[in-house]
Amino acid sequence: MNGGMFNLACLVRAARNRLSAGTFDYKFYPHIDTLTFEFTERLGLFRMKKPVVITADDWFRKMIDFGLEDIHLLINTDDNNRHMQGYVNTKPIMALTVYNDKTLNYWQPKWEYSQESGKWNVKYTEYPSTTAPVDMSFYGDTTDDLFAVLARIANLADRIGAQGFKEIFVDAIKRLQGEDISGSDDEMLSYLPAMSERGRRLFAAASKADVFGGMGSWNDSPPYLAQEKGLKKEYDELSEQLWYEIKVAVMSAVNE
């Protein structure tokens, strides 16, 4: 899973845990060097400058000071550009915040790589919004939908001779069913805040199934293998469906 999506998912989940259970369990991801949160201006008797904080804990406390009531992870499901998934600052993701005066704001990240530290500097900026920017309806259990597309795309990978990807999709199904399947994302998943068992299975399966990106990804040679077998249309349809279900699964897990 792209680090930008993962870190924002963790921030939102930790904030939701704090609102519901009193524990802000965000864990600082080791590949990040600095975190900065810049709030939008607040209007009142006096115009407040844009507050800036540099820890996730202070970010949450400042939102509480401003009257935070709820927070949601939003991922634009209408964006089908799965070819950009491996790159930073290209994801239509945001954290939508709801305040007690019914103000809606949203947070978006900007990642910059530091050659000096070899890590990432991440800045989250808050913007005002009058309405929810994308559909907020993905709160149900999407396990069956993700399972269905994973089974179909695993079968397709087998038919086009992409055995490595078939194994990935099968492992994602196993995670969805509760099996402890290791992978290259093990370290990342260890930083997840608390979730229900259903949510953790869903998130881990979505992370495993996220094979989109650049060279060496599902976007690289598989479309040509599918074209040679006369299966390019099926490849395109299932790839778009999987990318959609991954985004819905992550929202379902984080926003439960």
C-alpha positions in Angstrom: 0.0 0.0 0.0 1.2 3.5 -0.8 2.7 5.2 2.3 0.6 8.3 1.8 -2.7 6.4 2.0 -1.4 4.2 4.9 -0.2 7.1 7.1 -3.4 9.1 6.7 -5.5 6.0 7.4 -3.5 5.5 10.6 -4.0 9.2 11.7 -7.8 9.0 11.1 -8.2 5.6 12.7 -6.2 6.8 15.8 -8.3 10.0 16.0 -11.5 7.9 15.8 -10.2 5.6 18.5 -9.6 8.7 20.7 -13.0 10.0 20.1 -14.7 6.7 20.9 -12.4 5.0 23.4 -10.1 7.7 24.8 -6.9 6.4 23.3 -4.9 8.1 20.6 -2.8 5.2 19.4 -1.0 6.6 16.4 2.5 5.2 16.0 5.1 7.3 14.3 6.1 5.6 11.1 9.9 5.2 10.9 10.2 6.2 7.2 8.9 9.7 8.1 11.3 12.3 9.3 9.0 15.1 10.2 5.2 15.6 10.5 3.7 19.1 10.2 0.0 20.0 10.5 -1.1 23.5 9.3 -4.7 24.5 10.3 -6.8 26.8 8.2 -7.7 30.2 9.6 -10.5 30.5 12.1 -12.8 33.5 12.0 -14.2 35.0 15.1 -13.9 38.2 17.0 -10.3 38.2 15.9 -8.8 36.5 12.8 -6.5 33.7 14.0 -3.4 32.9 12.2 -3.0 29.5 10.8 -1.9 27.3 13.7 1.0 24.9 13.0 1.8 21.8 15.1 4.5 19.2 14.6 3.2 16.1 16.4 0.1 13.9 15.8 -0.9 14.2 19.4 -0.8 18.0 19.2 -2.8 17.9 16.0 -5.6 15.9 17.6 -5.6 18.1 20.8 -5.8 21.3 18.6 -8.8 19.8 16.7 -10.5 19.0 20.0 -9.8 22.7 21.1 -11.6 23.7 17.9 -14.6 21.5 18.7 -13.9 18.3 16.7 -16.9 15.9 16.7 -16.0 13.4 14.0 -13.3 12.5 11.4 -13.5 10.3 8.4 -11.0 8.9 5.8 -12.2 9.7 2.3 -10.8 8.2 -0.9 -12.2 9.3 -4.2 -13.7 6.1 -5.7 -14.3 7.9 -9.0 -10.5 8.2 -9.6 -9.5 5.2 -11.8 -5.9 6.2 -12.4 -4.4 3.1 -10.8 -1.2 3.7 -12.8 -0.2 6.5 -10.4 -0.7 4.4 -7.2 3.1 3.9 -6.8 3.8 7.6 -6.6 3.5 10.2 -3.8 1.2 13.2 -3.9 -1.1 11.7 -6.6 -3.8 10.1 -4.5 -7.2 11.7 -4.1 -7.3 11.0 -0.3 -8.3 13.3 2.6 -9.4 13.3 6.2 -12.7 15.0 6.5 -13.3 16.7 9.9 -16.7 17.6 11.4 -16.8 20.3 14.1 -19.5 21.0 16.7 -20.5 24.2 14.8 -21.1 21.9 11.8 -18.0 23.2 10.0 -16.6 20.7 7.5 -12.9 20.9 6.8 -10.5 18.5 5.1 -6.9 17.6 5.4 -4.6 16.7 2.5 -1.0 15.5 2.6 2.2 16.6 0.8 5.2 14.3 0.9 8.7 15.5 0.2 11.8 13.2 0.3 14.8 14.4 2.3 18.1 13.4 0.7 19.8 14.3 4.0 17.8 12.0 6.3 16.8 9.5 3.7 13.2 9.8 5.0 10.1 11.8 4.2 8.9 15.1 5.4 5.1 15.1 5.5 2.9 18.2 5.7 -0.8 18.0 6.2 -2.8 21.1 5.3 -6.4 21.8 6.4 -8.8 23.4 3.9 -12.4 24.6 4.4 -15.2 22.7 2.8 -18.9 23.3 2.5 -19.9 19.8 1.7 -18.3 16.3 1.8 -16.0 16.2 -1.3 -16.7 12.6 -2.1 -19.3 9.9 -1.2 -19.2 9.1 2.5 -21.4 6.0 2.3 -18.7 3.3 2.6 -19.2 2.2 6.1 -20.6 -1.3 5.7 -18.8 -4.6 5.5 -17.3 -4.9 2.1 -15.6 -8.3 2.7 -17.7 -10.3 0.3 -17.2 -7.8 -2.5 -13.4 -7.8 -2.1 -13.3 -11.6 -1.9 -15.3 -11.9 -5.1 -13.0 -9.7 -7.2 -9.9 -11.2 -5.7 -11.1 -14.7 -6.6 -11.8 -13.6 -10.2 -8.5 -11.7 -10.7 -6.5 -14.6 -9.2 -8.1 -16.9 -11.8 -7.2 -14.4 -14.5 -3.6 -14.1 -13.3 -3.4 -17.9 -13.6 -4.7 -18.0 -17.1 -2.3 -15.3 -18.4 0.7 -17.0 -16.7 1.3 -14.3 -14.0 1.8 -16.8 -11.2 3.5 -14.4 -8.8 0.5 -12.2 -8.9 -1.9 -15.1 -8.6 -0.1 -16.0 -5.3 -0.5 -12.4 -4.1 -4.2 -12.4 -4.7 -4.6 -15.8 -3.1 -2.7 -14.6 0.0 -5.0 -11.5 0.1 -8.0 -13.9 0.2 -6.4 -15.8 3.0 -5.8 -12.6 5.0 -9.5 -11.8 4.4 -10.4 -15.2 5.9 -8.3 -14.5 8.9 -5.1 -16.4 8.1 -1.8 -14.9 9.3 -0.1 -14.4 6.0 3.2 -12.6 6.0 4.4 -10.2 3.3 6.5 -7.2 2.4 4.0 -5.0 4.2 4.4 -6.7 7.6 6.4 -3.9 9.1 3.9 -1.3 7.9 0.9 -3.2 9.2 2.5 -3.4 12.7 1.9 0.4 12.9 -1.9 0.1 12.5 -3.9 1.6 15.3 -6.5 -0.6 17.0 -9.3 -2.0 14.8 -12.0 -4.6 15.0 -11.0 -8.1 13.8 -13.1 -7.5 10.7 -11.5 -4.2 10.1 -8.0 -5.5 10.5 -8.6 -8.4 8.1 -10.1 -6.1 5.5 -7.3 -3.6 5.8 -4.6 -6.3 5.7 -6.2 -7.9 2.6 -6.5 -4.6 0.8 -2.9 -3.9 1.6 -1.8 -7.2 0.2 -3.9 -6.9 -2.9 -2.6 -3.4 -3.7 -0.4 -4.5 -6.6 -0.7 -1.2 -8.6 2.2 1.1 -9.3 5.1 1.3 -11.7 7.7 -1.1 -13.0 7.2 -4.7 -11.8 3.6 -4.0 -10.7 0.3 -5.4 -12.0 0.3 -2.4 -14.4 3.6 -3.5 -16.0 3.7 -6.8 -17.9 0.3 -8.4 -17.0 -1.7 -6.2 -19.5 0.6 -7.4 -22.3 0.3 -11.0 -21.2 -3.5 -10.6 -21.1 -3.4 -9.0 -24.6 -1.6 -12.1 -26.0 -4.3 -14.3 -24.6 -7.1 -12.2 -25.9 -8.1 -11.3 -22.3 -7.2 -7.6 -22.2 -10.8 -6.4 -21.7 -11.2 -8.7 -18.7 -7.8 -7.6 -17.4 -8.9 -3.9 -17.6 -12.3 -4.6 -16.0 -11.0 -6.6 -13.1 -8.1 -4.3 -12.4 -10.5 -1.3 -12.2 -12.9 -3.3 -10.0 -10.0 -4.4 -7.7 -8.7 -0.8 -7.4 -12.2 0.3 -6.5 -12.7 -2.4 -3.9 -9.3 -1.8 -2.3 -10.3 1.9 -1.7 -13.7 1.0 -0.4 -12.2 -1.7 1.9 -9.7 0.7 3.4 -12.5 3.3 4.1 -14.7 0.6 5.6 -12.0 -0.6 7.9 -10.8 2.8 9.0 -14.2 4.5 9.4 -16.0 1.7 11.2 
